Amino acid sequence: MLTGEIRSQIDSIWNDFWAGGVANPLSVMEQMTYLLFIKRLDDLHTVEERKSQTLKIPMERRIFPEGRDDKGRPYDDLRWSRFKNFEPREMMDVVDEHVFPFLRALNGSQSSYGKLMRDARLGFSNPALLAKVVEKLDRIPMEDRDTKGDVYEYMLAKIASAGQNGQFRTPRHIIRLMVEMTAPKPTDAICDPAAGTCGFLVAAGEYLREKHPELMRDPALRKHFHEGLFHGFDFDTTMLRIGAMNMTLHGVENPNVTYRDSLAEDHAEDAGAYSLVLANPPFAGSLDYEATAKDLQKIVKTRKTELLFIALFLRLLKTGGRAAVIVPDGVLFGSSGAHKDIRRMLVEDHKLDAVIKLPSGVFRPYAGVSTAILLFTKTGVGGTENVWFYDVAADGLSLDDKRAELLPPEKQGPTPAQPLTEAEHEKNNLPDILARWGNLAAEAERPRTAQSFLVPVADIRATGSWDLSLNRYKEVQHEEVAYQSPKEIVAELRAIEAEITEGLDRLEEMLG
């Protein structure tokens, strides 16, 4: 949990960028990402140096070589700990003319983050701004992984420009709910083909550290955690850099975060490669048939991005793999042939587990779109018996643009620190979702007038369109309301009118 002091320090840096002419929040985030990466390189080099000095052995990995670069500057000057003490103009010269070219040529680092840095550029030319930002970033304590991750999460929350082009940040507590419901395992291979800032992958990593601490004591599992467990794709290189740094600062050393236009490129190489898909893909607009991956067209003939992404999830998952993904409401009841085909596939060819209907304010202030979480398992042979529906009415925050907290922090999210009362449940349904998901057998007794219930596959099949909209199956219980008779209402109005008339008469008398 970030302290108010650290938040103030970050806010201060953000304001410095704005005052220095870097006004686009995404650009601010990108520049801070570069500087944090430069600082991290120095930290890694320092660890290696200390290890070498303590053990009296040569350094295993030198990030900054000995000697000078091709412009004659000592490589040691390119280290954060060195140039942070330089006079602003010299610091600007070193960072712009030497550090960034060094980053772009950092082929020694085979990490996905190192590869994403190949087109890195310093986005401003104000020496005073650079000196001020370096000094303030240096003062923020980021020694432990939790603080580093929280600092970065706080900065991500400040990207107000998110929401453009169909992209918007998924609320952290919704991500956490989806991760808790799918319960990632240390041996999983997790993929988010629309990774953005890697929020799902980060949350899955935090879940694994919390629930499976033994994985860090097992060399094979630890290696898998750092190099084989997390896979994120996106076609926005700025977001990829930010996402990769997010993973790095949350303690994942070499995640597979790479450039890929997921709907345009065929997926022969990694079809059936992943055991868990977590995603909230952009679902704005349509694509040209010519620009759509041919292997996805074989699954479903459509140009709708939301349907193509579901086809993509099925393509990427291995048999037995599971998914928790956010889809727009239209996927649940759309009447086109492609909509019906996708729903039929999920219900008849695979195992559809749950439809969690979210309130439409969940993504405010970015968007007011109605959405749902789909949970399904790829089987290839069917297996759907009952589909669990849950009608989420509240997620702990107000559903307007303010998204104000309705409960204290210890009672927020799907796994609150303190249990909720019945009245508090009405403000935060997420713990109830998780509890009921863990005991679906008990849901069979719930009536369809309840907030959650099971629907047999036969009922879904009987619709003829594999309709998955909650309202199709939810029963509304009407209560009889007794109203006054019209005669009583008229009599009441006449009594009020007489009272007003009497009052006016008195007022006239007082006025003479």
Buried (B, 14 or more C-beta within 10 A) or exposed (E): EBEEEBEEBBEEBBEBBEEBEBEBBBBBBBBBBBBBBBBBBBBBBBEBEEEBEEEEEEEEEBBBEEEEBEEEBBBBBBBBEBBBEBEBEBBBBBBBBBBBBBBEEBEEBEBBBBBBBEEBEBBBEBBEBBBBBBBBBBEBEBEEBBBBBBBBBBBBEBBEBBBEEBBBBBBBBBBBBBBBBBBBBBEBBBBBBBBBBBBBBBBBBBBBBEBBEEBBEEEEBBEBBBBBBBBBBBBBEBBBBBBBBBBBBBBBBBBBBBEBEBBBBEBEEBBBBBBBBBBBBBBBEEBEEEEBBEBBBEBBBBBBBBBBBBBBBBBBBEEEBBBBBBBBBBBBBBEEEBBBBBBBBBBBBBBBBBBBBBBBBBBBEBBEBBBBBBBBBBBEEBBBEBBBBBBBBBBBBBBEEEBEBBBEEEBBBBEBEEEBEEEBBEBBBBBBBBEBBEEBEEBEEBEBEBBBBBBBBEBBBEBEBBBBBBEBBBEEEEEEEEEEEEEEEEEEEEEEEEEEEEEEEEEEEEEE
